[in-house]
Amino acid sequence: MPKAKHQFTYTPKNVVKQLRQLRTPSERARTGVFYAEGARIVAKAIESGAEIVLGVISRELLQGEHAHKTVEALRATGSPVIDLNRAAFESISFKENLQGIGAVVLAREESLAAVAVEQAQLWVALDNVGNPGNLGAVMRTCDAVGCAGLILLGKTVDPYHPAAIRASMGSFFALRMVRTSFPEFIAWKTAHHYTVIGTTPDVQQEYREVRYPPACILLMGSERLGLSAQQQEACDVNVRIPMVGTVDSLNLGVATSIVLYEIFHQNRNPR
Protein backbone atom coordinates (compact mmCIF):
# COMPACT_ATOMS: atom_id res chain seq x y z
CA MET A 1 0.00 0.00 0.00
CA PRO A 2 1.48 3.39 -0.95
CA LYS A 3 2.30 5.69 1.91
CA ALA A 4 -0.40 8.27 2.54
CA LYS A 5 0.52 11.89 1.98
CA HIS A 6 -0.47 15.08 3.75
CA GLN A 7 -0.61 18.76 2.94
CA PHE A 8 0.34 20.13 6.36
CA THR A 9 3.43 22.33 6.47
CA TYR A 10 3.81 24.42 9.59
CA THR A 11 5.67 27.66 10.01
CA PRO A 12 6.92 28.63 13.51
CA LYS A 13 5.39 32.10 13.22
CA ASN A 14 1.90 30.80 12.36
CA VAL A 15 1.89 27.36 13.98
CA VAL A 16 -0.69 28.21 16.67
CA LYS A 17 -3.10 29.50 14.04
CA GLN A 18 -2.46 26.42 11.90
CA LEU A 19 -3.14 24.08 14.82
CA ARG A 20 -6.34 25.90 15.70
CA GLN A 21 -7.51 25.55 12.11
CA LEU A 22 -7.31 21.76 12.48
CA ARG A 23 -10.43 22.02 14.64
CA THR A 24 -12.46 22.32 11.45
CA PRO A 25 -13.42 19.28 9.30
CA SER A 26 -12.59 21.20 6.12
CA GLU A 27 -9.01 21.87 7.21
CA ARG A 28 -8.52 18.28 8.37
CA ALA A 29 -9.81 17.07 5.01
CA ARG A 30 -7.61 19.53 3.10
CA THR A 31 -4.40 18.73 4.96
CA GLY A 32 -4.95 15.02 5.64
CA VAL A 33 -3.94 15.36 9.31
CA PHE A 34 -5.61 15.84 12.68
CA TYR A 35 -4.60 17.01 16.14
CA ALA A 36 -4.57 14.65 19.14
CA GLU A 37 -3.83 15.78 22.68
CA GLY A 38 -2.96 14.21 26.02
CA ALA A 39 -0.06 12.07 27.20
CA ARG A 40 -1.99 8.79 27.04
CA ILE A 41 -3.50 9.49 23.63
CA VAL A 42 -0.21 10.60 22.06
CA ALA A 43 1.53 7.56 23.57
CA LYS A 44 -1.10 5.27 22.02
CA ALA A 45 -0.62 6.97 18.67
CA ILE A 46 3.13 6.34 18.80
CA GLU A 47 2.70 2.74 20.00
CA SER A 48 0.26 2.00 17.16
CA GLY A 49 2.75 3.14 14.54
CA ALA A 50 0.69 6.16 13.48
CA GLU A 51 2.69 8.70 11.51
CA ILE A 52 3.44 11.72 13.67
CA VAL A 53 3.75 14.82 11.51
CA LEU A 54 4.50 17.27 14.34
CA GLY A 55 4.89 17.03 18.10
CA VAL A 56 3.55 19.84 20.30
CA ILE A 57 4.59 20.28 23.93
CA SER A 58 4.53 22.89 26.66
CA ARG A 59 7.24 22.30 29.25
CA GLU A 60 5.34 24.57 31.64
CA LEU A 61 2.49 22.03 31.75
CA LEU A 62 4.33 18.70 31.69
CA GLN A 63 3.86 16.73 34.90
CA GLY A 64 4.68 13.19 35.89
CA GLU A 65 6.99 10.48 34.61
CA HIS A 66 4.56 9.20 31.96
CA ALA A 67 4.25 12.62 30.32
CA HIS A 68 8.02 13.06 30.16
CA LYS A 69 8.50 9.54 28.76
CA THR A 70 5.88 10.29 26.11
CA VAL A 71 7.81 13.42 25.12
CA GLU A 72 10.94 11.26 24.78
CA ALA A 73 9.01 8.82 22.59
CA LEU A 74 7.67 11.74 20.56
CA ARG A 75 11.17 13.03 19.91
CA ALA A 76 12.33 9.50 19.05
CA THR A 77 9.92 9.40 16.11
CA GLY A 78 12.21 11.85 14.34
CA SER A 79 9.39 14.28 13.69
CA PRO A 80 9.83 17.97 14.62
CA VAL A 81 8.67 18.90 18.12
CA ILE A 82 7.76 22.48 18.98
CA ASP A 83 7.58 23.95 22.48
CA LEU A 84 4.75 26.40 23.18
CA ASN A 85 4.25 28.58 26.21
CA ARG A 86 1.27 27.86 28.43
CA ALA A 87 -1.01 30.50 26.92
CA ALA A 88 -0.34 29.33 23.37
CA PHE A 89 -0.93 25.68 24.30
CA GLU A 90 -4.17 26.56 26.07
CA SER A 91 -5.38 28.36 22.94
CA ILE A 92 -5.17 25.18 20.83
CA SER A 93 -6.47 22.80 23.48
CA PHE A 94 -9.87 21.11 23.80
CA LYS A 95 -8.94 19.55 27.15
CA GLU A 96 -9.78 20.91 30.60
CA ASN A 97 -6.87 19.24 32.40
CA LEU A 98 -3.95 20.32 30.27
CA GLN A 99 -1.04 17.87 30.10
CA GLY A 100 1.22 19.86 27.83
CA ILE A 101 1.57 17.30 25.05
CA GLY A 102 -0.09 16.89 21.67
CA ALA A 103 0.64 15.71 18.14
CA VAL A 104 -0.40 16.32 14.58
CA VAL A 105 -1.08 12.86 13.16
CA LEU A 106 -1.59 11.59 9.63
CA ALA A 107 -5.23 10.67 9.00
CA ARG A 108 -6.01 7.15 7.78
CA GLU A 109 -9.25 5.89 6.26
CA GLU A 110 -9.71 2.77 4.18
CA SER A 111 -12.14 1.84 1.47
CA LEU A 112 -14.71 -0.89 2.09
CA ALA A 113 -13.03 -2.97 -0.61
CA ALA A 114 -9.94 -3.22 1.63
CA VAL A 115 -11.83 -5.12 4.34
CA ALA A 116 -10.84 -8.80 4.17
CA VAL A 117 -14.02 -10.81 4.75
CA GLU A 118 -12.21 -14.12 5.06
CA GLN A 119 -11.00 -13.09 8.50
CA ALA A 120 -13.41 -13.77 11.39
CA GLN A 121 -13.69 -10.18 12.55
CA LEU A 122 -16.24 -8.15 14.43
CA TRP A 123 -17.05 -4.68 13.10
CA VAL A 124 -19.40 -1.88 14.11
CA ALA A 125 -21.22 0.20 11.49
CA LEU A 126 -22.65 3.59 12.48
CA ASP A 127 -25.21 5.45 10.38
CA ASN A 128 -25.65 9.22 10.69
CA VAL A 129 -24.21 9.44 14.21
CA GLY A 130 -23.82 13.14 14.96
CA ASN A 131 -22.18 13.43 18.39
CA PRO A 132 -18.36 13.09 18.41
CA GLY A 133 -18.38 12.18 22.09
CA ASN A 134 -20.72 9.27 21.37
CA LEU A 135 -18.47 8.17 18.53
CA GLY A 136 -15.44 8.25 20.81
CA ALA A 137 -17.25 6.20 23.47
CA VAL A 138 -18.15 3.59 20.85
CA MET A 139 -14.49 3.47 19.76
CA ARG A 140 -13.43 2.74 23.31
CA THR A 141 -15.81 -0.21 23.65
CA CYS A 142 -14.88 -1.50 20.19
CA ASP A 143 -11.25 -1.60 21.27
CA ALA A 144 -12.14 -3.31 24.55
CA VAL A 145 -13.92 -6.23 22.85
CA GLY A 146 -11.42 -6.61 20.02
CA CYS A 147 -13.37 -5.11 17.12
CA ALA A 148 -11.47 -4.74 13.88
CA GLY A 149 -12.83 -1.27 13.32
CA LEU A 150 -15.69 1.04 12.44
CA ILE A 151 -17.64 1.46 9.21
CA LEU A 152 -18.92 5.03 9.09
CA LEU A 153 -22.07 5.53 7.03
CA GLY A 154 -24.01 8.53 5.79
CA LYS A 155 -23.26 11.78 7.59
CA THR A 156 -21.65 10.18 10.63
CA VAL A 157 -19.41 12.72 12.35
CA ASP A 158 -15.72 12.99 11.48
CA PRO A 159 -13.79 10.43 13.59
CA TYR A 160 -10.87 12.89 13.71
CA HIS A 161 -12.92 15.45 15.61
CA PRO A 162 -10.92 16.37 18.76
CA ALA A 163 -13.86 15.42 21.01
CA ALA A 164 -14.09 11.97 19.39
CA ILE A 165 -10.36 11.36 19.76
CA ARG A 166 -10.47 12.53 23.38
CA ALA A 167 -13.49 10.38 24.28
CA SER A 168 -11.85 7.33 22.72
CA MET A 169 -8.98 7.63 25.22
CA GLY A 170 -6.59 6.59 22.48
CA SER A 171 -8.63 3.59 21.32
CA PHE A 172 -9.01 5.33 17.96
CA PHE A 173 -5.47 4.22 17.11
CA ALA A 174 -6.30 0.54 17.65
CA LEU A 175 -9.15 0.54 15.11
CA ARG A 176 -9.49 0.58 11.34
CA MET A 177 -11.73 3.29 9.86
CA VAL A 178 -13.87 2.83 6.76
CA ARG A 179 -16.12 5.49 5.24
CA THR A 180 -18.85 4.53 2.76
CA SER A 181 -22.53 5.02 1.91
CA PHE A 182 -25.33 2.83 3.22
CA PRO A 183 -26.26 1.42 -0.24
CA GLU A 184 -22.60 0.51 -0.88
CA PHE A 185 -22.37 -1.09 2.55
CA ILE A 186 -25.43 -3.27 1.95
CA ALA A 187 -24.22 -4.28 -1.52
CA TRP A 188 -20.84 -5.23 -0.03
CA LYS A 189 -22.30 -7.23 2.86
CA THR A 190 -24.69 -9.06 0.51
CA ALA A 191 -21.91 -9.96 -1.93
CA HIS A 192 -19.71 -11.30 0.87
CA HIS A 193 -22.49 -12.86 3.01
CA TYR A 194 -21.46 -10.87 6.09
CA THR A 195 -24.04 -11.09 8.89
CA VAL A 196 -25.39 -7.69 9.97
CA ILE A 197 -27.11 -7.28 13.33
CA GLY A 198 -29.45 -4.34 13.85
CA THR A 199 -30.95 -2.97 17.06
CA THR A 200 -34.50 -1.65 17.29
CA PRO A 201 -37.34 -1.55 19.86
CA ASP A 202 -39.71 -2.68 17.09
CA VAL A 203 -39.02 -6.43 17.42
CA GLN A 204 -39.74 -8.99 20.13
CA GLN A 205 -36.43 -10.84 19.96
CA GLU A 206 -34.07 -9.70 22.72
CA TYR A 207 -30.35 -9.35 22.16
CA ARG A 208 -29.47 -12.30 24.44
CA GLU A 209 -31.74 -14.68 22.53
CA VAL A 210 -29.52 -14.68 19.44
CA ARG A 211 -26.43 -16.75 18.67
CA TYR A 212 -23.91 -14.34 17.14
CA PRO A 213 -21.22 -15.53 14.71
CA PRO A 214 -17.65 -14.35 15.40
CA ALA A 215 -17.64 -12.53 12.04
CA CYS A 216 -20.51 -10.07 12.08
CA ILE A 217 -21.28 -6.37 11.93
CA LEU A 218 -23.32 -4.54 14.55
CA LEU A 219 -25.25 -1.74 12.84
CA MET A 220 -26.34 1.20 14.99
CA GLY A 221 -28.43 4.16 13.82
CA SER A 222 -28.41 7.82 14.71
CA GLU A 223 -28.91 9.02 18.28
CA ARG A 224 -32.30 10.54 17.56
CA LEU A 225 -33.88 8.23 15.00
CA GLY A 226 -32.16 4.87 15.35
CA LEU A 227 -32.48 2.52 12.36
CA SER A 228 -35.09 3.23 9.71
CA ALA A 229 -37.50 0.53 8.53
CA GLN A 230 -35.44 0.17 5.37
CA GLN A 231 -32.23 -0.29 7.38
CA GLN A 232 -33.87 -2.86 9.65
CA GLU A 233 -35.02 -4.79 6.58
CA ALA A 234 -31.45 -4.82 5.26
CA CYS A 235 -30.19 -6.49 8.45
CA ASP A 236 -29.97 -10.27 8.77
CA VAL A 237 -31.11 -10.13 12.40
CA ASN A 238 -32.77 -7.40 14.47
CA VAL A 239 -32.75 -7.42 18.26
CA ARG A 240 -33.99 -5.20 21.04
CA ILE A 241 -32.58 -4.23 24.41
CA PRO A 242 -35.31 -4.67 27.02
CA MET A 243 -36.20 -1.72 29.24
CA VAL A 244 -38.77 -1.56 32.05
CA GLY A 245 -38.41 2.01 33.32
CA THR A 246 -39.80 5.25 31.98
CA VAL A 247 -37.07 5.78 29.36
CA ASP A 248 -37.68 4.59 25.82
CA SER A 249 -34.07 4.65 24.60
CA LEU A 250 -30.46 4.40 25.76
CA ASN A 251 -27.43 6.51 24.99
CA LEU A 252 -25.83 5.27 21.76
CA GLY A 253 -22.55 4.39 23.45
CA VAL A 254 -24.35 2.43 26.18
CA ALA A 255 -26.61 0.54 23.75
CA THR A 256 -23.67 -0.36 21.52
CA SER A 257 -21.66 -1.58 24.53
CA ILE A 258 -24.47 -3.83 25.76
CA VAL A 259 -24.80 -5.73 22.48
CA LEU A 260 -21.05 -5.78 21.76
CA TYR A 261 -20.33 -7.38 25.11
CA GLU A 262 -22.93 -10.08 24.49
CA ILE A 263 -21.26 -10.88 21.16
CA PHE A 264 -17.86 -10.80 22.89
CA HIS A 265 -19.07 -13.07 25.71
CA GLN A 266 -20.60 -15.67 23.39
CA ASN A 267 -17.50 -15.99 21.23
CA ARG A 268 -15.09 -15.88 24.14
CA ASN A 269 -17.03 -18.57 26.02
CA PRO A 270 -18.78 -20.64 23.32
CA ARG A 271 -21.67 -22.72 24.61
LUMBA-982717 format. One record per residue (C-alpha): x, y, z; residue number from 0. Coordinates in Angstrom, 1 decimal, decimal comma. Each point is the difference from the previous one (the first is absolute). Layout:
N
u_v_w_resi
X_Y_Z_NUM
...
This chain:
271
u_v_w_resi
0,0_0,0_0,0_0
1,5_3,4_-0,9_1
0,8_2,3_2,8_2
-2,7_2,6_0,6_3
0,9_3,6_-0,5_4
-1,0_3,2_1,8_5
-0,1_3,7_-0,9_6
0,9_1,3_3,5_7
3,1_2,2_0,1_8
0,4_2,1_3,1_9
1,9_3,3_0,4_10
1,2_0,9_3,5_11
-1,5_3,5_-0,3_12
-3,5_-1,3_-0,8_13
0,0_-3,4_1,6_14
-2,6_0,8_2,7_15
-2,4_1,3_-2,7_16
0,6_-3,1_-2,1_17
-0,6_-2,3_2,9_18
-3,2_1,8_0,9_19
-1,2_-0,4_-3,6_20
0,2_-3,7_0,4_21
-3,1_0,2_2,1_22
-2,1_0,3_-3,1_23
-0,9_-3,0_-2,2_24
0,8_1,9_-3,2_25
3,6_0,7_1,1_26
0,5_-3,6_1,2_27
-1,3_-1,2_-3,4_28
2,2_2,4_-1,9_29
3,2_-0,8_1,9_30
-0,5_-3,7_0,6_31
1,0_0,4_3,7_32
-1,7_0,4_3,4_33
1,0_1,2_3,4_34
0,0_-2,3_3,0_35
0,8_1,1_3,6_36
0,8_-1,6_3,3_37
2,9_-2,1_1,2_38
-1,9_-3,3_-0,2_39
-1,5_0,7_-3,4_40
3,3_1,1_-1,5_41
1,7_-3,0_1,5_42
-2,6_-2,3_-1,6_43
0,5_1,7_-3,3_44
3,7_-0,7_0,1_45
-0,4_-3,6_1,2_46
-2,4_-0,7_-2,8_47
2,5_1,1_-2,7_48
-2,1_3,1_-1,0_49
2,0_2,5_-2,0_50
0,7_3,0_2,2_51
0,4_3,1_-2,2_52
0,7_2,5_2,8_53
0,4_-0,3_3,8_54
-1,3_2,8_2,2_55
1,0_0,5_3,6_56
-0,1_2,6_2,8_57
2,7_-0,6_2,5_58
-1,9_2,3_2,4_59
-2,8_-2,6_0,1_60
1,8_-3,3_0,0_61
-0,4_-2,0_3,2_62
0,8_-3,5_1,0_63
2,3_-2,7_-1,3_64
-2,4_-1,3_-2,6_65
-0,3_3,4_-1,7_66
3,7_0,5_-0,1_67
0,5_-3,6_-1,4_68
-2,6_0,8_-2,7_69
1,9_3,1_-1,0_70
3,1_-2,1_-0,3_71
-1,9_-2,5_-2,2_72
-1,3_2,9_-2,0_73
3,5_1,3_-0,7_74
1,1_-3,5_-0,9_75
-2,4_-0,1_-2,9_76
2,3_2,5_-1,8_77
-2,8_2,4_-0,6_78
0,4_3,7_0,9_79
-1,1_0,9_3,5_80
-0,9_3,6_0,9_81
-0,2_1,4_3,5_82
-2,8_2,5_0,7_83
-0,6_2,2_3,0_84
-2,9_-0,7_2,2_85
-2,3_2,6_-1,5_86
0,7_-1,2_-3,5_87
-0,6_-3,6_0,9_88
-3,3_0,9_1,8_89
-1,2_1,8_-3,2_90
0,2_-3,2_-2,1_91
-1,3_-2,4_2,7_92
-3,4_-1,7_0,3_93
1,0_-1,6_3,4_94
-0,9_1,4_3,4_95
2,9_-1,7_1,8_96
3,0_1,1_-2,1_97
2,9_-2,4_-0,2_98
2,2_2,0_-2,3_99
0,4_-2,6_-2,7_100
-1,7_-0,4_-3,4_101
0,7_-1,2_-3,6_102
-1,0_0,6_-3,5_103
-0,7_-3,4_-1,4_104
-0,5_-1,3_-3,6_105
-3,6_-0,9_-0,6_106
-0,8_-3,5_-1,2_107
-3,2_-1,3_-1,5_108
-0,5_-3,1_-2,1_109
-2,4_-1,0_-2,7_110
-2,6_-2,7_0,6_111
1,7_-2,1_-2,7_112
3,1_-0,2_2,2_113
-1,9_-1,9_2,7_114
1,0_-3,7_-0,1_115
-3,2_-2,0_0,5_116
1,8_-3,3_0,4_117
1,2_1,0_3,4_118
-2,4_-0,7_2,9_119
-0,3_3,6_1,2_120
-2,5_2,1_1,8_121
-0,9_3,4_-1,3_122
-2,3_2,8_1,0_123
-1,8_2,1_-2,6_124
-1,5_3,4_1,0_125
-2,5_1,9_-2,1_126
-0,5_3,7_0,3_127
1,5_0,2_3,5_128
0,4_3,7_0,8_129
1,6_0,3_3,4_130
3,8_-0,3_0,0_131
0,0_-0,9_3,7_132
-2,3_-2,9_-0,7_133
2,2_-1,1_-2,9_134
3,1_0,0_2,3_135
-1,8_-2,0_2,7_136
-0,9_-2,6_-2,7_137
3,6_-0,1_-1,0_138
1,1_-0,8_3,5_139
-2,4_-2,9_0,4_140
0,9_-1,3_-3,5_141
3,6_-0,1_1,1_142
-0,8_-1,7_3,3_143
-1,8_-2,9_-1,8_144
2,5_-0,4_-2,8_145
-2,0_1,5_-2,9_146
1,9_0,4_-3,2_147
-1,3_3,4_-0,6_148
-2,9_2,3_-0,9_149
-1,9_0,5_-3,2_150
-1,3_3,5_-0,1_151
-3,2_0,5_-2,1_152
-1,9_3,0_-1,2_153
0,7_3,3_1,8_154
1,7_-1,6_3,0_155
2,2_2,5_1,8_156
3,7_0,3_-0,9_157
1,9_-2,6_2,1_158
2,9_2,5_0,1_159
-2,0_2,6_1,9_160
2,0_0,9_3,2_161
-3,0_-1,0_2,2_162
-0,2_-3,4_-1,6_163
3,7_-0,6_0,4_164
-0,1_1,1_3,6_165
-3,0_-2,1_0,9_166
1,7_-3,1_-1,6_167
2,8_0,3_2,5_168
2,4_-1,0_-2,7_169
-2,0_-3,0_-1,2_170
-0,4_1,7_-3,3_171
3,5_-1,1_-0,9_172
-0,8_-3,7_0,5_173
-2,9_0,0_-2,5_174
-0,3_0,1_-3,8_175
-2,2_2,7_-1,4_176
-2,2_-0,5_-3,1_177
-2,2_2,7_-1,6_178
-2,7_-1,0_-2,4_179
-3,7_0,5_-0,9_180
-2,8_-2,2_1,3_181
-1,0_-1,4_-3,4_182
3,7_-0,9_-0,7_183
0,2_-1,6_3,4_184
-3,0_-2,2_-0,5_185
1,2_-1,0_-3,5_186
3,4_-0,9_1,5_187
-1,5_-2,0_2,9_188
-2,4_-1,9_-2,4_189
2,8_-0,9_-2,4_190
2,2_-1,3_2,8_191
-2,8_-1,6_2,1_192
1,0_2,0_3,1_193
-2,5_-0,2_2,8_194
-1,4_3,4_1,1_195
-1,7_0,4_3,3_196
-2,4_3,0_0,5_197
-1,5_1,3_3,3_198
-3,5_1,3_0,2_199
-2,8_0,1_2,6_200
-2,4_-1,1_-2,8_201
0,7_-3,7_0,3_202
-0,7_-2,6_2,7_203
3,3_-1,8_-0,1_204
2,3_1,1_2,7_205
3,7_0,3_-0,5_206
0,9_-2,9_2,2_207
-2,2_-2,4_-1,9_208
2,2_0,0_-3,1_209
3,1_-2,0_-0,7_210
2,5_2,4_-1,6_211
2,7_-1,2_-2,4_212
3,5_1,1_0,7_213
0,1_1,9_-3,4_214
-2,9_2,4_0,1_215
-0,8_3,7_-0,2_216
-2,0_1,9_2,6_217
-2,0_2,8_-1,7_218
-1,0_2,9_2,2_219
-2,1_3,0_-1,2_220
0,0_3,6_0,9_221
-0,5_1,2_3,6_222
-3,4_1,5_-0,7_223
-1,6_-2,3_-2,6_224
1,7_-3,3_0,4_225
-0,3_-2,4_-3,0_226
-2,6_0,7_-2,7_227
-2,4_-2,7_-1,2_228
2,1_-0,3_-3,1_229
3,2_-0,5_2,0_230
-1,7_-2,6_2,3_231
-1,1_-1,9_-3,1_232
3,6_0,0_-1,3_233
1,2_-1,7_3,2_234
0,2_-3,8_0,3_235
-1,1_0,2_3,6_236
-1,7_2,7_2,1_237
0,1_0,0_3,8_238
-1,3_2,2_2,7_239
1,4_1,0_3,4_240
-2,7_-0,5_2,6_241
-0,9_3,0_2,2_242
-2,6_0,1_2,8_243
0,4_3,6_1,3_244
-1,4_3,3_-1,3_245
2,7_0,5_-2,6_246
-0,6_-1,2_-3,6_247
3,6_0,1_-1,2_248
3,6_-0,3_1,2_249
3,1_2,1_-0,8_250
1,6_-1,2_-3,2_251
3,2_-0,9_1,7_252
-1,8_-2,0_2,7_253
-2,2_-1,9_-2,5_254
2,9_-0,9_-2,2_255
2,0_-1,2_3,0_256
-2,8_-2,2_1,3_257
-0,3_-1,9_-3,3_258
3,8_-0,1_-0,7_259
0,7_-1,6_3,3_260
-2,6_-2,7_-0,6_261
1,6_-0,8_-3,3_262
3,4_0,1_1,7_263
-1,2_-2,3_2,8_264
-1,5_-2,6_-2,3_265
3,1_-0,3_-2,2_266
2,4_0,1_2,9_267
-1,9_-2,7_1,9_268
-1,8_-2,0_-2,7_269
-2,9_-2,1_1,3_270
